[in-house]
Amino acid sequence: MRRNLFCVSLLLSCNVLLATDSNEVSIGAVLYSEYCQSCHGADKVGLEAFDGNLEALKLRLDGYTENMPDFSGLFSDDEVTAIYGYLVAEDDANGSIQ
C-alpha cells in the first residue's frame, strides 16, 4: 500500500513539474518572439553555437558580447530561465542539445 501511494505521489509530482516546464517554455516563447526574433528570426539564426549553457546565455543577455544588444537588467532571473527553457525545449525537440 505504501509503495502504491509513493508511486501515485511521484506521478503527480512529475505532472506538476511538466506543467511548470510547459508554462515556462510558453513564457520563454513569448519573450523570444518579442525581444529576440527581430534579429534571430523564427528559425533562430545565429544560435547554432548555443550549447545549452544557461550561464553563457546570461552573459550574452548581460552584454558580454559585441554581437548582441545589451539586455542587462531588462529580464528577471525567471524570464532568463524561461527564455533558456524555450531554447532548450526547442533544441531538444529537434535533437540539437543532448
C-alpha positions as CSV (number, residue, x, y, z in Angstrom):
1,M,0.0,0.0,0.0
2,R,2.8,2.5,0.9
3,R,4.5,1.6,-2.4
4,N,1.3,2.4,-4.3
5,L,0.9,5.7,-2.5
6,F,4.5,6.6,-3.2
7,C,4.1,5.8,-7.0
8,V,0.9,7.9,-7.2
9,S,2.6,10.7,-5.4
10,L,5.6,10.5,-7.7
11,L,3.5,10.6,-10.8
12,L,1.5,13.6,-9.5
13,S,4.8,15.4,-8.8
14,C,6.0,14.8,-12.3
15,N,2.8,16.2,-13.8
16,V,3.2,19.4,-11.7
17,L,6.8,19.7,-12.9
18,L,5.8,19.1,-16.6
19,A,3.1,21.8,-16.2
20,T,5.6,24.2,-14.8
21,D,8.1,23.5,-17.5
22,S,5.4,23.8,-20.2
23,N,4.3,27.2,-18.7
24,E,8.0,28.3,-18.6
25,V,8.5,27.3,-22.2
26,S,5.4,29.2,-23.2
27,I,6.6,32.4,-21.4
28,G,10.1,31.9,-23.0
29,A,8.5,31.7,-26.4
30,V,6.7,34.9,-25.9
31,L,9.8,36.7,-24.7
32,Y,11.9,35.2,-27.6
33,S,9.3,36.4,-30.0
34,E,9.2,39.9,-28.5
35,Y,12.9,40.5,-27.9
36,C,15.0,38.0,-29.9
37,Q,13.1,37.1,-33.1
38,S,13.6,40.5,-34.8
39,C,17.3,39.7,-35.1
40,H,17.4,35.9,-34.8
41,G,14.2,35.1,-36.7
42,A,11.7,32.3,-36.1
43,D,14.4,29.8,-37.1
44,K,16.9,31.2,-34.6
45,V,19.6,32.4,-37.0
46,G,22.9,32.8,-35.1
47,L,22.1,30.4,-32.3
48,E,23.9,27.5,-33.8
49,A,26.7,27.9,-31.2
50,F,24.2,27.8,-28.3
51,D,25.2,24.7,-26.4
52,G,22.5,24.8,-23.7
53,N,24.7,26.6,-21.2
54,L,22.5,28.8,-19.0
55,E,25.4,30.8,-17.7
56,A,26.6,31.6,-21.2
57,L,23.1,32.8,-22.1
58,K,23.0,35.1,-19.1
59,L,26.4,36.6,-20.0
60,R,25.2,37.2,-23.6
61,L,22.0,38.9,-22.3
62,D,24.0,41.0,-19.9
63,G,26.0,42.4,-22.8
64,Y,29.2,40.3,-22.7
65,T,29.3,40.1,-26.5
66,E,29.8,42.5,-29.3
67,N,27.2,40.8,-31.5
68,M,24.1,41.4,-29.4
69,P,22.4,44.4,-27.8
70,D,22.9,44.8,-24.0
71,F,19.8,43.5,-22.3
72,S,21.4,43.9,-18.8
73,G,18.7,44.5,-16.2
74,L,15.8,44.0,-18.7
75,F,15.0,40.4,-17.8
76,S,14.3,39.0,-14.4
77,D,16.0,35.7,-13.4
78,D,12.7,33.9,-14.1
79,E,12.4,35.5,-17.5
80,V,16.0,34.5,-18.4
81,T,15.2,30.9,-17.2
82,A,12.1,30.9,-19.3
83,I,14.0,32.0,-22.5
84,Y,16.5,29.3,-21.7
85,G,13.8,26.8,-21.2
86,Y,12.3,27.7,-24.6
87,L,15.6,27.5,-26.4
88,V,16.5,24.1,-24.8
89,A,13.0,22.7,-25.3
90,E,13.1,23.7,-29.0
91,D,16.6,22.3,-29.5
92,D,15.8,19.2,-27.5
93,A,12.8,18.5,-29.7
94,N,14.9,18.9,-32.8
95,G,17.7,16.7,-31.3
96,S,20.2,19.6,-31.2
97,I,21.0,19.5,-27.5
98,Q,21.9,16.3,-25.8
